[in-house]
Amino acid sequence: MRVAVVSVAAWRRAHAWHPPLMTVAALMGVCALVSAVGLVVDPREILGAPAWAKPLKFSLSILFYTLTWAWLIAHLPRWRSLTRALGTVIAVTLVVEQVLIVWAAATGTTSHFNVSNGLHATVWAVMAVSITVMYLATFVTSAAVFLVRFEDPALTLALRAGVLVALVGIGVAFLMTAPTPAQLSAPTGIIGAHAVGVPDGGPGLPLLGWSTNGGDFRVAHFVGIHALQVLPLLALLTRAAGRRVTRPDSPTTRRHLSLTAAVVYAAATVLLTVQAWRGQSVVHPAGVVLVLGCGLALAAVVTTTVLVVRRPHPALLPATRPARPAATSRPT
C-alpha cells in the first residue's frame, strides 16, 4: 500500500512537469504493451517485418522523447509560456503520428511513403505535416535549452549538445522522403524509402529491421534522436562515479568528458548518415566509412583515457577548506 501511495505521488510530481507530454508518455507505455502483445499473437508481416514491430519501436521512442522534453521544459528558467505551448504542439503531433502508424499496422499496410490510393496519400500527407510541425516546435524549444544552466557544467553541456544532435537526427528523416530512381522509372504507389541501394523490406536486424544488405537512414535517425537521452545520461553517470572516474574529482574534467562524448556522438551520427547514403549496411562497414569509424573509436578511447588518468591542475580542483588545527588543552 505504501509503495502504491509513493508511486502515485511520484507520478503526480512528474505529470506536473508538462501534463500533455506526460500524458502522451503514459499512452505510449500502454501502446508499447499492446504492440508487444501484437508481436506474439499476430503472425502477419509487412514488408518482411512483423506487423507490430514498427508501432512498438515508435511507442518506445516517443515515450523516452516526451519524458525528456517534459523534464527539460519544466526546468527552463525563461520562455516558459512559449515552450509549454510548443510542448503541447509536440505532444499532439506525436499522437497523430502514432495513431496513424498503429492504424496502418492494424490494417496490414505501410504507413510511411504510401501514396497508392487517395486514403493512403492523405494519411502520408498528414504524417508529413505532423512531423514537420513537430520538428519546427522542437527547433524553437531547443533554442530555449541554451538558457538552462545547471550547477554541473558537464550536464549543461550535455543537454545543449543533446538537443542539437537530436535535431540532426530528426532531420535525417527528411532524406527518406525523396523518390528513388526505381520509383521514378516504375511508379508503384510508394514515394520515398529508408533503405538505400536495396528495396525496403529486405533482410534486416531483428526487431529493429535495419537493412543488412544495403544502406538504411533509420540507423542515423535513431542514434541522432536519442542523443537527447544518451549524452545527459553519460554526464550524470560520470558525476555519480565521482573520484573513481576522474581521479581526483574535477568539474573541468567532467566537462571535458561531456565534450568528448558530444563530439564523438555527433560525428558518429554524421558518419552513419554518410554510410547509409553510400548504400552500406550498418553491419558491413567498408572503405572510408570503416577507416573513419575505427579512427573515431580510437580517438574516443584515447581522449577519454587521458582525461580520466591525468591529474588536473590544482587551480581547477574544487575548493577545500583548510583543516583546523588540533585542539590543545590549556595549561593549568
C-alpha positions in Angstrom: 0.0 0.0 0.0 2.8 2.4 0.9 4.6 1.6 -2.3 1.4 2.4 -4.3 1.0 5.8 -2.5 4.6 6.7 -3.2 4.2 5.7 -6.8 1.1 7.8 -7.3 2.8 10.8 -5.6 5.9 10.4 -7.8 3.7 10.2 -10.9 1.8 13.4 -9.9 5.1 15.3 -9.5 6.3 14.0 -12.9 3.0 14.7 -14.5 3.2 18.3 -13.4 6.4 18.8 -15.5 4.2 19.1 -18.6 0.8 17.4 -18.4 0.3 16.9 -22.2 3.7 15.4 -22.8 3.5 13.2 -19.7 0.1 12.0 -20.8 1.5 11.1 -24.2 4.3 9.2 -22.4 1.8 7.2 -20.4 -0.2 6.5 -23.6 3.0 5.3 -25.3 3.6 2.9 -22.4 0.2 1.4 -23.0 0.7 1.3 -26.8 4.1 -0.4 -26.3 2.4 -3.2 -24.2 -0.3 -3.6 -26.9 2.3 -3.7 -29.6 4.3 -6.3 -27.7 1.2 -8.5 -27.4 0.6 -8.0 -31.1 4.0 -9.3 -31.9 3.1 -12.5 -30.1 -0.5 -13.1 -31.2 -0.4 -11.6 -34.7 1.7 -13.5 -37.3 1.3 -11.0 -40.1 4.3 -9.3 -41.7 4.5 -6.0 -43.6 7.5 -5.8 -46.0 9.0 -8.8 -44.3 8.9 -7.4 -40.8 6.4 -8.3 -38.0 3.3 -6.1 -38.4 3.6 -4.8 -34.8 7.3 -4.2 -34.7 7.1 -0.6 -36.0 4.3 0.5 -33.6 6.4 -1.0 -30.7 9.6 0.9 -31.8 7.8 4.2 -32.2 6.0 3.8 -28.9 9.2 3.3 -27.0 11.0 6.1 -28.9 8.1 8.6 -28.3 7.9 7.5 -24.7 11.5 8.5 -24.0 11.3 11.6 -26.2 8.2 13.0 -24.4 9.6 12.2 -20.9 12.8 14.0 -21.7 11.1 17.1 -23.1 8.6 17.3 -20.3 11.5 17.3 -17.8 13.5 19.9 -19.8 10.6 22.3 -20.2 9.9 22.1 -16.5 13.5 23.3 -15.8 13.7 26.2 -18.3 14.3 29.5 -16.5 12.8 31.6 -19.3 10.4 31.3 -22.2 8.2 29.1 -20.1 4.8 30.1 -21.6 6.1 29.6 -25.2 7.9 26.3 -24.5 4.9 24.9 -22.7 2.7 25.8 -25.6 5.2 24.3 -28.0 5.5 21.2 -25.8 1.7 20.7 -26.3 2.2 21.0 -30.1 4.9 18.3 -29.9 2.6 16.1 -27.9 -0.3 16.5 -30.3 1.7 15.9 -33.4 3.4 12.8 -32.0 -0.1 11.4 -31.1 -1.2 11.9 -34.6 1.9 10.2 -36.0 1.5 7.2 -33.7 -2.3 6.8 -34.2 -1.7 6.5 -38.0 1.2 4.1 -37.5 -0.9 1.8 -35.4 -3.9 2.1 -37.8 -1.6 1.1 -40.7 -0.2 -1.9 -38.7 -3.7 -3.0 -37.7 -4.9 -2.9 -41.4 -1.8 -4.7 -42.6 -0.3 -1.9 -44.7 2.6 0.5 -44.6 2.2 4.0 -43.2 5.2 5.9 -44.4 5.7 6.7 -48.1 2.4 5.0 -49.2 0.5 7.0 -51.8 -1.1 4.0 -53.5 -4.6 5.5 -53.3 -6.4 8.6 -52.0 -6.7 7.4 -48.4 -3.1 6.4 -48.1 -1.9 9.5 -49.8 -3.9 11.6 -47.3 -2.5 9.6 -44.4 1.0 10.1 -45.6 0.4 13.8 -46.1 -1.0 14.2 -42.6 2.0 12.4 -41.2 4.4 14.5 -43.2 2.8 17.7 -42.0 2.7 16.5 -38.4 6.4 15.6 -38.2 7.3 18.9 -39.9 5.4 20.9 -37.3 6.9 18.8 -34.6 10.4 19.5 -35.9 9.8 23.2 -36.0 8.4 23.3 -32.5 11.3 21.2 -31.3 13.7 23.6 -33.0 12.4 26.6 -31.1 12.2 24.7 -27.8 15.8 23.5 -28.3 16.9 27.1 -28.6 15.4 27.7 -25.1 17.5 24.9 -23.7 20.6 27.1 -24.1 19.2 29.3 -21.4 19.4 26.4 -18.9 22.4 26.4 -16.7 22.7 23.6 -14.1 25.2 23.6 -11.3 27.1 20.9 -13.1 28.7 22.4 -16.2 29.1 18.9 -17.7 25.3 18.3 -17.6 24.6 21.7 -19.1 27.0 21.0 -22.0 25.5 17.5 -22.5 21.9 18.8 -22.6 22.8 21.5 -25.1 24.7 19.1 -27.3 21.9 16.5 -27.0 19.2 18.8 -28.3 21.4 19.9 -31.3 22.3 16.3 -32.3 18.7 15.3 -31.8 17.7 17.9 -34.3 20.2 16.5 -36.8 18.8 13.0 -36.1 15.2 14.1 -36.8 16.4 15.9 -39.9 17.8 12.7 -41.3 14.2 11.5 -41.8 13.7 14.1 -44.5 16.3 12.3 -46.6 14.0 9.4 -46.8 11.1 11.2 -48.4 12.6 11.7 -51.9 11.6 9.1 -54.6 14.2 6.6 -55.5 15.4 6.2 -59.2 13.5 2.9 -59.3 10.3 4.6 -58.1 10.7 7.3 -60.8 11.2 4.8 -63.6 8.4 2.4 -62.5 5.8 4.0 -60.1 4.4 1.6 -57.6 2.4 3.9 -55.3 5.4 4.3 -52.9 7.4 7.5 -52.8 10.4 7.5 -50.6 12.4 4.8 -48.8 14.5 4.3 -45.7 16.8 1.8 -47.5 19.5 2.9 -50.0 20.7 0.6 -52.8 18.1 -2.1 -52.0 14.3 -2.2 -51.8 12.6 -1.6 -48.5 11.6 -4.8 -46.8 14.7 -6.9 -47.3 16.7 -8.8 -44.7 17.2 -6.7 -41.5 18.3 -6.8 -37.9 15.9 -8.5 -35.5 13.1 -6.2 -34.3 15.0 -3.0 -35.4 14.6 -4.0 -39.0 17.7 -2.1 -40.2 18.9 -3.4 -43.5 21.7 -5.9 -43.5 22.1 -5.7 -47.3 22.2 -2.0 -48.0 22.2 1.4 -46.5 19.5 2.5 -44.1 18.8 6.0 -42.9 16.9 4.8 -39.9 20.2 4.0 -38.1 21.4 7.6 -38.1 17.8 8.8 -37.5 17.5 6.6 -34.3 21.0 7.3 -33.0 20.7 11.1 -33.5 17.3 11.5 -31.9 18.3 9.7 -28.8 21.4 11.9 -28.2 18.8 13.8 -26.1 18.8 10.9 -23.6 22.3 9.4 -24.1 24.5 12.4 -23.6 22.8 13.8 -20.4 22.8 10.2 -19.0 26.5 9.9 -19.6 27.1 13.2 -17.8 25.0 12.1 -14.8 26.8 8.7 -14.7 30.2 10.5 -14.7 29.1 12.7 -11.9 27.8 9.7 -9.9 31.1 7.9 -10.3 32.9 10.9 -8.8 36.5 10.4 -7.8 36.5 6.8 -9.1 36.3 8.2 -12.7 38.2 11.5 -12.7 40.9 10.8 -10.0 40.6 13.3 -8.4 37.1 14.7 -8.9 37.2 17.8 -11.1 34.2 19.7 -12.7 36.5 20.6 -15.5 37.4 17.0 -16.2 33.8 16.0 -16.3 33.0 18.9 -18.6 35.8 17.7 -21.0 34.4 14.2 -20.8 31.0 15.5 -21.8 32.5 17.5 -24.6 34.3 14.4 -25.9 31.1 12.3 -25.7 29.2 15.1 -27.6 31.8 15.4 -30.4 32.1 11.6 -30.8 28.3 11.1 -30.8 27.7 13.9 -33.3 30.5 12.6 -35.6 29.0 9.1 -35.3 25.6 10.3 -36.3 27.0 12.1 -39.4 29.2 9.0 -40.3 26.1 6.7 -40.0 24.2 9.1 -42.4 27.1 9.0 -44.9 27.3 5.2 -44.6 23.6 4.9 -45.4 23.8 7.4 -48.3 26.7 5.3 -49.7 24.4 2.2 -49.6 26.4 0.4 -46.9 24.7 -1.7 -44.2 25.5 -0.7 -40.7 26.7 -4.2 -40.0 29.0 -4.2 -43.1 31.1 -1.0 -42.9 33.8 -0.8 -45.6 36.3 1.6 -47.2 36.4 5.2 -45.9 33.5 4.6 -43.6 35.3 1.7 -41.8 38.5 3.8 -41.6 36.8 6.8 -40.2 34.7 4.7 -37.8 37.8 3.0 -36.4 39.6 6.3 -36.1 36.7 7.9 -34.3 36.5 5.0 -31.9 40.3 5.1 -31.2 40.2 8.9 -30.7 37.3 8.5 -28.2 39.1 5.8 -26.2 42.4 7.7 -26.1 40.9 11.1 -25.2 38.7 9.5 -22.5 41.6 7.6 -21.0 43.8 10.7 -20.9 41.1 12.8 -19.3 40.4 10.1 -16.7 44.0 9.3 -15.6 45.6 12.8 -15.8 45.8 14.9 -12.7 44.1 18.2 -13.1 45.9 21.4 -12.3 45.3 22.3 -8.6 43.6 25.5 -9.6 40.9 23.5 -11.4 40.1 21.3 -8.4 37.1 22.1 -6.1 38.0 24.5 -3.3 38.6 22.8 0.0 38.7 24.4 3.4 41.9 24.3 5.3 42.0 21.8 8.1 41.6 23.2 11.6 44.5 22.7 14.0 44.0 20.0 16.6 42.6 21.3 19.8 45.1 21.6 22.7 44.4 21.8 26.4 45.2 25.0 28.3 48.0 24.8 30.8 46.7 24.7 34.4 
